[in-house]
Amino acid sequence: MNRFHLALTDAESILLSRLELSYDDPSIASDKRAKAFEANKRYVVLLMESLLDRDAIPSHRWAFWNSPDYQFDSRSKRSRREVFEGNHKADYHLYEHPHFLKYLRYFLFGPRVPVDLVNEFEDDCSERGLRFDSLTSGDIFPLREVSRQIVRKAVKNYGCLKNNITEELFKIYLELGIEASTAMFVYKQVNKLQLS
């Protein structure tokens, strides 16, 4: 089990085993996606209700979905949840929407970054004397440089899209205990990276 994965109850594990977590993958035929989506709806809602009932979702993951302070677009005064609700008005439950799946994956499994890249990031930060729980303004530049190295490597060696990996790095910062405001500042600096 990856260290960022949530510990699930037996009942939640059963619900998760019944989910098709790739039904939003565009490479899957649309008729198969539609069937998987219909089958998933009930399990997604039940799983979310269970996670919320026992307060299992880490606060920073919930805030990523639910707080405008975690929104990358500084012009937006709405959380991802509020934007999602505005874009997807429908007769069904918010958690039943097929586009909610990426947030469920994040709640359950954390950032989608190869483990060796996370380890390299932590090792490089440690070598520079960076402590995630007590970063100072002088630590921002070295953190940004290590992050940029990881982004370059992820794009070159893993075929990641720059915008996707920078978002996942932001999530890594949160997982490692970096304050949201610092994480957002570094994210914006790293996202300016021009790849040639």
Wavefront OBJ file of the C-alpha trace (Angstrom):
o trace
v 0.000 0.000 0.000
v 1.272 3.444 -0.956
v 1.805 5.656 2.077
v -0.662 8.244 0.727
v -3.515 5.718 0.417
v -6.330 6.001 2.918
v -6.837 3.166 5.347
v -10.305 1.836 4.576
v -12.751 -0.101 6.682
v -13.727 -3.582 5.494
v -17.041 -2.246 4.208
v -15.278 0.578 2.310
v -12.818 -1.906 0.805
v -15.742 -3.962 -0.485
v -17.341 -0.849 -2.011
v -14.031 0.120 -3.605
v -13.605 -3.381 -5.060
v -16.957 -2.954 -6.819
v -15.966 0.349 -8.434
v -14.636 0.675 -11.947
v -12.110 3.454 -11.392
v -11.251 3.947 -15.047
v -14.736 4.510 -16.438
v -13.840 8.113 -17.232
v -10.900 7.018 -19.420
v -11.622 8.269 -22.975
v -9.731 5.314 -24.476
v -12.487 2.971 -23.247
v -15.408 2.507 -25.654
v -18.288 4.836 -24.803
v -20.835 2.023 -24.341
v -18.553 0.339 -21.773
v -17.974 3.689 -20.030
v -21.729 4.268 -19.831
v -22.334 0.823 -18.291
v -19.504 1.283 -15.790
v -20.755 4.755 -14.906
v -24.253 3.434 -14.189
v -22.845 0.582 -12.083
v -20.547 2.925 -10.151
v -23.003 5.614 -9.125
v -24.443 3.847 -6.105
v -21.039 2.656 -4.833
v -19.404 6.060 -5.172
v -22.146 7.701 -3.102
v -22.002 4.964 -0.427
v -18.219 5.136 -0.247
v -18.204 8.942 0.028
v -20.884 8.847 2.721
v -18.841 6.353 4.717
v -15.613 8.347 4.346
v -17.368 11.551 5.397
v -19.223 9.912 8.284
v -15.960 8.813 9.859
v -14.050 11.960 8.833
v -11.511 9.792 6.983
v -10.513 12.211 4.213
v -7.444 14.197 5.289
v -8.304 17.850 5.822
v -5.940 19.117 3.108
v -7.498 16.774 0.516
v -10.990 17.866 1.490
v -9.893 21.522 1.357
v -8.476 20.983 -2.164
v -12.052 20.149 -3.216
v -13.966 22.387 -0.859
v -11.958 25.596 -0.243
v -11.446 28.526 -2.618
v -8.006 29.033 -1.011
v -6.796 25.898 -2.808
v -7.997 27.051 -6.224
v -5.133 27.718 -8.668
v -6.982 30.452 -10.518
v -6.627 33.378 -8.123
v -9.467 35.193 -9.915
v -11.880 32.473 -8.852
v -13.533 33.020 -5.522
v -15.144 29.589 -5.664
v -13.917 26.183 -4.574
v -13.567 23.294 -7.010
v -16.788 21.882 -5.531
v -18.633 25.145 -6.213
v -17.253 25.339 -9.764
v -18.183 21.687 -10.279
v -21.720 22.278 -9.004
v -22.088 25.296 -11.279
v -20.874 23.373 -14.328
v -22.754 20.141 -13.688
v -26.265 21.013 -12.630
v -28.233 17.805 -12.920
v -30.904 15.716 -11.301
v -28.434 13.304 -9.726
v -26.216 13.468 -6.681
v -22.956 15.411 -7.034
v -20.885 12.306 -6.241
v -22.661 10.351 -8.977
v -21.324 12.592 -11.712
v -18.693 10.843 -13.858
v -16.278 13.772 -13.554
v -16.247 13.453 -9.768
v -14.187 10.266 -10.098
v -10.858 12.122 -10.247
v -11.613 13.737 -6.885
v -12.613 10.404 -5.367
v -9.307 8.933 -6.579
v -7.458 11.798 -4.896
v -9.373 11.365 -1.640
v -8.572 7.641 -1.623
v -5.066 7.454 -3.043
v -3.531 10.908 -2.759
v -1.357 12.477 -5.457
v -0.775 10.578 -8.690
v 2.992 10.780 -8.809
v 5.351 7.838 -9.268
v 6.714 6.776 -5.873
v 10.337 7.082 -7.005
v 9.748 10.730 -7.982
v 8.234 11.458 -4.561
v 11.230 9.792 -2.902
v 13.656 11.745 -5.085
v 11.844 14.977 -4.283
v 12.046 14.296 -0.543
v 15.701 13.222 -0.754
v 16.691 16.316 -2.746
v 14.846 18.573 -0.314
v 16.475 16.828 2.636
v 19.938 17.264 1.096
v 19.235 20.994 0.914
v 18.159 21.044 4.556
v 14.503 21.762 3.842
v 12.042 20.792 6.573
v 8.496 20.772 5.281
v 6.879 21.572 8.609
v 8.951 24.718 9.160
v 9.773 26.311 5.818
v 11.026 29.882 5.847
v 11.030 32.456 3.070
v 14.644 31.472 2.378
v 13.519 27.914 1.622
v 11.194 28.910 -1.211
v 13.906 29.210 -3.882
v 15.497 25.792 -3.179
v 12.041 24.166 -2.961
v 11.113 25.726 -6.290
v 14.331 24.485 -7.909
v 13.905 20.918 -6.642
v 10.283 21.007 -7.816
v 11.296 22.194 -11.272
v 13.813 19.348 -11.541
v 11.078 16.869 -10.668
v 8.719 18.400 -13.240
v 11.380 18.174 -15.965
v 12.074 14.549 -15.074
v 8.380 13.645 -14.936
v 7.762 15.161 -18.369
v 10.886 13.663 -19.944
v 10.987 10.206 -18.350
v 7.341 9.496 -17.536
v 5.503 11.349 -20.288
v 3.563 13.473 -17.789
v 1.954 16.694 -18.929
v 3.531 19.714 -17.235
v 0.245 21.102 -15.916
v -0.766 17.720 -14.507
v 2.525 17.096 -12.717
v 2.651 20.608 -11.244
v -0.858 20.097 -9.826
v 0.191 16.733 -8.390
v 3.300 18.344 -6.873
v 1.057 20.877 -5.158
v -0.794 17.924 -3.651
v 2.540 16.384 -2.598
v 3.439 19.624 -0.797
v 0.184 19.363 1.153
v 0.759 15.680 1.948
v 4.194 16.511 3.331
v 2.837 19.204 5.635
v 3.700 22.362 3.716
v 1.228 25.141 4.521
v -1.333 25.779 1.800
v -0.263 29.393 1.161
v 3.389 28.366 0.724
v 2.387 25.391 -1.406
v 0.302 27.681 -3.628
v 3.119 30.209 -4.008
v 5.643 27.522 -4.991
v 3.102 25.877 -7.307
v 2.634 29.148 -9.189
v 6.394 29.608 -9.495
v 6.917 26.048 -10.742
v 3.983 26.260 -13.149
v 5.741 29.150 -14.944
v 8.483 26.723 -15.974
v 9.055 26.762 -19.720
v 10.013 23.378 -21.127
v 11.973 23.294 -24.352
l 1 2 3 4 5 6 7 8 9 10 11 12 13 14 15 16 17 18 19 20 21 22 23 24 25 26 27 28 29 30 31 32 33 34 35 36 37 38 39 40 41 42 43 44 45 46 47 48 49 50 51 52 53 54 55 56 57 58 59 60 61 62 63 64 65 66 67 68 69 70 71 72 73 74 75 76 77 78 79 80 81 82 83 84 85 86 87 88 89 90 91 92 93 94 95 96 97 98 99 100 101 102 103 104 105 106 107 108 109 110 111 112 113 114 115 116 117 118 119 120 121 122 123 124 125 126 127 128 129 130 131 132 133 134 135 136 137 138 139 140 141 142 143 144 145 146 147 148 149 150 151 152 153 154 155 156 157 158 159 160 161 162 163 164 165 166 167 168 169 170 171 172 173 174 175 176 177 178 179 180 181 182 183 184 185 186 187 188 189 190 191 192 193 194 195 196
